[in-house]
Amino acid sequence: MEKFTTLTGVAAPMPQINIDTDMIIPKQFLKTIKRSGLGKNLFDEMRYLDDGSENPDFVLNQPAYRAAKILVAGENFGCGSSREHAPWALLDFGIRCVVAPSFADIFFNNCFKNGILPIVLPQEQVDLLMDDAGRGANAIVSINLEEQTITGPDGGKISFEVDQFRKHCLLNGLDDIGLTMERGDAIDAFEAETHAARPWL
């Protein structure tokens, strides 16, 4: 998993509430178990018209936001089914951070496991960032995970809270497998002791 230390990029505004995982990545794209390739179908039903062409009104199709790295979203982001393909699609598109007043629990947990930082802030602070994000290509926001700060286009800073264990994992690029491999020496020692004590196993 790629480390998350600092992130600077365009923030895209998505103020709708209750954006569920089927909106993030519709069910017809869940056949793959690969984490790559889903970015082109992110928000598919909102992003494309019935004839397959891009919807020019959708925020991520607008020139200023095509390379957005941050989403500023409405409350209850990621509700619905527990599909892990949702954070996979966001990450494949290039989104590494979502800021919202609230998240669905399973989606929130899946973000951390896939290298995405979900930040919960009070509605009034989300509104300020939403206003910043409305500036288009000038909506450059910087997120410092170590310091737990968000710096807006005008230099103003907002502090955010994050679980310290999850922060450690993101800073060091550790998913569940990476956490296990950190204890590789202890695992090897246990296996050697077990083999010596029970060679028939």
C-alpha positions as CSV (number, residue, x, y, z in Angstrom):
1,M,0.0,0.0,0.0
2,E,1.3,3.5,-0.9
3,K,2.3,5.6,2.1
4,F,0.1,8.6,2.9
5,T,2.2,11.5,4.4
6,T,1.2,14.7,2.7
7,L,-1.3,15.2,-0.2
8,T,-1.6,18.4,-2.2
9,G,-4.1,18.7,-5.0
10,V,-7.4,19.9,-6.4
11,A,-10.4,19.3,-4.2
12,A,-13.7,18.6,-5.9
13,P,-17.0,19.5,-4.4
14,M,-19.7,16.8,-4.1
15,P,-22.2,18.2,-1.7
16,Q,-24.9,15.5,-2.2
17,I,-25.8,13.6,0.9
18,N,-26.1,9.8,1.2
19,I,-23.8,8.9,-1.8
20,D,-23.9,5.2,-1.5
21,T,-21.4,2.6,-2.7
22,D,-23.6,1.7,-5.7
23,M,-23.3,5.3,-6.9
24,I,-19.5,5.2,-6.3
25,I,-19.1,2.0,-8.3
26,P,-22.3,0.4,-9.8
27,K,-22.9,-3.4,-9.3
28,Q,-22.2,-4.3,-12.9
29,F,-18.5,-3.5,-12.4
30,L,-18.0,-5.8,-9.4
31,K,-17.0,-8.9,-11.4
32,T,-13.3,-8.2,-11.1
33,I,-11.1,-8.9,-8.0
34,K,-8.4,-6.6,-9.4
35,R,-7.9,-3.2,-7.7
36,S,-6.9,-1.5,-10.9
37,G,-9.1,-0.4,-13.8
38,L,-12.1,0.7,-11.9
39,G,-11.4,4.4,-12.0
40,K,-13.0,4.8,-15.4
41,N,-16.3,3.6,-14.0
42,L,-16.2,5.7,-10.8
43,F,-19.6,7.4,-10.3
44,D,-20.5,5.8,-13.7
45,E,-24.3,6.6,-13.6
46,M,-23.7,10.2,-12.8
47,R,-20.6,10.6,-14.9
48,Y,-21.9,9.3,-18.2
49,L,-25.1,9.9,-20.2
50,D,-27.3,7.1,-21.7
51,D,-25.3,7.1,-25.0
52,G,-22.0,6.6,-23.1
53,S,-20.8,10.2,-23.6
54,E,-19.6,12.2,-20.6
55,N,-22.1,14.2,-18.6
56,P,-20.7,17.7,-18.8
57,D,-22.5,18.8,-15.6
58,F,-20.8,16.1,-13.5
59,V,-18.0,17.7,-11.4
60,L,-15.2,15.2,-12.2
61,N,-15.9,15.7,-16.0
62,Q,-15.2,19.4,-15.7
63,P,-11.7,20.4,-16.8
64,A,-10.8,21.9,-13.4
65,Y,-11.5,18.7,-11.5
66,R,-10.4,15.9,-13.9
67,A,-7.2,15.4,-11.8
68,A,-8.9,15.9,-8.4
69,K,-7.2,14.1,-5.5
70,I,-9.6,15.1,-2.8
71,L,-13.4,14.9,-2.5
72,V,-15.3,17.3,-0.2
73,A,-18.6,15.4,0.2
74,G,-22.0,15.5,2.0
75,E,-22.9,13.5,5.1
76,N,-23.2,9.7,5.2
77,F,-20.8,9.2,2.3
78,G,-20.2,5.6,1.3
79,C,-23.5,4.2,2.7
80,G,-25.2,1.1,1.3
81,S,-23.5,-2.2,0.6
82,S,-20.0,-3.0,2.0
83,R,-18.3,-3.5,-1.4
84,E,-14.6,-2.8,-1.2
85,H,-14.6,-2.0,-4.9
86,A,-15.8,1.5,-3.8
87,P,-12.5,2.6,-2.3
88,W,-10.6,0.7,-5.1
89,A,-12.4,2.8,-7.7
90,L,-11.7,6.1,-5.9
91,L,-8.1,5.2,-5.5
92,D,-7.7,4.1,-9.2
93,F,-9.2,7.4,-10.3
94,G,-6.7,9.3,-8.1
95,I,-8.7,10.2,-5.0
96,R,-6.7,9.7,-1.9
97,C,-8.8,11.7,0.6
98,V,-12.5,12.2,1.2
99,V,-13.7,14.9,3.6
100,A,-17.3,14.7,4.9
101,P,-19.4,15.3,8.0
102,S,-20.0,11.6,8.4
103,F,-19.3,8.2,6.7
104,A,-20.8,4.8,6.7
105,D,-18.8,2.6,9.0
106,I,-17.8,-0.2,6.6
107,F,-16.7,2.2,3.9
108,F,-14.8,4.3,6.4
109,N,-12.9,1.3,7.6
110,N,-12.2,0.1,4.0
111,C,-10.7,3.4,3.1
112,F,-8.0,3.1,5.7
113,K,-7.2,-0.5,4.5
114,N,-6.7,0.7,1.0
115,G,-4.6,3.9,1.5
116,I,-7.4,6.5,1.4
117,L,-7.7,9.0,4.3
118,P,-11.4,9.7,5.2
119,I,-11.6,12.8,7.4
120,V,-14.7,13.6,9.5
121,L,-15.2,17.3,10.2
122,P,-18.1,19.4,11.6
123,Q,-20.5,20.5,9.0
124,E,-19.4,24.2,9.2
125,Q,-15.8,23.2,8.5
126,V,-16.9,21.0,5.6
127,D,-18.9,24.0,4.3
128,L,-15.8,26.1,4.3
129,L,-13.8,23.5,2.4
130,M,-16.8,23.0,0.0
131,D,-16.6,26.7,-0.7
132,D,-12.8,26.4,-1.3
133,A,-13.4,23.4,-3.6
134,G,-15.8,25.5,-5.7
135,R,-12.9,27.6,-7.0
136,G,-12.1,25.0,-9.7
137,A,-8.4,24.7,-10.6
138,N,-7.6,27.2,-7.8
139,A,-9.0,24.8,-5.2
140,I,-5.6,23.5,-4.1
141,V,-5.8,21.9,-0.7
142,S,-2.9,20.4,1.2
143,I,-3.4,17.6,3.8
144,N,-0.6,16.8,6.3
145,L,-1.3,13.5,8.0
146,E,1.6,13.8,10.5
147,E,0.4,17.2,11.7
148,Q,-3.3,16.3,11.1
149,T,-4.0,19.6,9.3
150,I,-5.8,20.7,6.2
151,T,-4.5,23.9,4.5
152,G,-6.9,25.7,2.2
153,P,-6.1,27.8,-0.9
154,D,-5.8,31.0,1.3
155,G,-3.5,29.4,3.8
156,G,-6.1,28.8,6.5
157,K,-5.7,25.6,8.5
158,I,-8.2,23.1,9.9
159,S,-7.2,20.4,12.3
160,F,-8.7,17.0,12.2
161,E,-8.7,13.9,14.4
162,V,-7.6,10.4,13.3
163,D,-7.2,7.1,15.1
164,Q,-3.5,6.8,16.0
165,F,-3.2,3.2,14.9
166,R,-4.8,4.0,11.6
167,K,-2.6,7.0,11.2
168,H,0.5,4.8,11.8
169,C,-0.7,2.4,9.1
170,L,-1.3,5.1,6.5
171,L,2.0,6.9,7.2
172,N,3.9,3.6,6.8
173,G,1.9,2.2,4.0
174,L,0.7,-0.8,6.0
175,D,-2.4,-2.8,5.0
176,D,-3.4,-6.0,6.9
177,I,-0.7,-8.0,5.1
178,G,1.9,-5.4,5.8
179,L,1.1,-5.4,9.5
180,T,1.5,-9.2,9.5
181,M,4.9,-8.9,7.7
182,E,6.1,-6.5,10.4
183,R,6.1,-9.4,12.7
184,G,7.9,-11.7,10.3
185,D,10.8,-12.5,12.7
186,A,8.4,-13.5,15.5
187,I,6.4,-15.6,13.1
188,D,9.6,-17.3,11.8
189,A,10.8,-18.0,15.4
190,F,7.4,-19.4,16.3
191,E,7.4,-21.7,13.3
192,A,10.9,-22.9,14.0
193,E,10.0,-23.6,17.7
194,T,6.8,-25.4,16.7
195,H,8.7,-27.6,14.1
196,A,11.4,-28.5,16.7
197,A,8.8,-29.4,19.3
198,R,6.4,-31.2,16.9
199,P,8.4,-32.4,13.9
200,W,5.5,-34.5,12.8
201,L,3.3,-31.5,12.0
